[in-house]
């Protein structure tokens, strides 16, 4: 199989995002280029959503005033 430069970049981005987000190399893997793109975007979006949730929890805990009435 011969891949062009955009397909190689797409697969490399998928590998990096999958590794860095901790999703792992599970039993189900994308089989085509479109599936790889959708999986990469989904992992990016869910990673940012998770970071946003954690940031909001930290913000709430940080703003708790134990001496408030």
C-alpha positions in Angstrom: 0.0 0.0 0.0 1.3 3.4 -0.9 0.1 6.4 1.1 0.3 10.0 0.0 1.6 12.7 2.4 -1.9 13.7 3.7 -2.7 10.1 4.5 0.6 9.7 6.4 0.0 12.9 8.3 -3.5 11.8 9.1 -2.4 8.5 10.5 0.5 10.1 12.4 -1.9 12.6 14.0 -4.3 9.7 14.9 -1.4 7.8 16.5 -0.2 10.8 18.5 -3.6 11.9 19.7 -4.6 8.3 20.6 -1.4 7.9 22.6 -1.4 11.3 24.4 -5.1 11.2 25.3 -4.8 7.8 26.9 -7.5 6.2 24.8 -5.2 3.4 24.0 -4.9 0.8 21.2 -8.2 -1.0 21.8 -9.8 -3.8 19.9 -11.8 -1.5 17.6 -9.7 0.6 15.2 -10.7 2.8 12.3 -10.3 1.1 8.9 -10.4 4.0 6.5 -9.0 7.5 6.2 -12.3 9.1 7.0 -12.7 7.0 10.1 -9.2 8.0 11.2 -10.1 11.7 10.8 -13.4 11.4 12.7 -11.6 9.4 15.5 -8.9 12.0 15.8 -11.3 14.9 15.9 -13.5 13.1 18.5 -10.5 12.4 20.7 -9.4 16.1 20.5 -12.9 17.4 21.3 -13.4 15.0 24.3 -9.9 15.8 25.6 -10.7 19.5 25.6 -14.1 18.9 27.2 -12.4 16.8 29.9 -9.9 19.5 30.5 -12.7 22.1 30.7 -14.6 20.0 33.3 -11.5 19.6 35.5 -10.7 23.3 35.2 -14.2 24.2 36.4 -14.0 21.8 39.3 -10.7 23.3 40.4 -12.1 26.8 40.0 -15.1 25.9 42.2 -12.9 24.3 44.9 -10.5 27.2 44.7 -13.2 29.8 45.3 -14.8 28.1 48.3 -14.6 30.5 51.2 -14.6 28.6 54.5 -15.4 31.8 56.5 -18.4 32.9 54.4 -21.7 33.0 56.3 
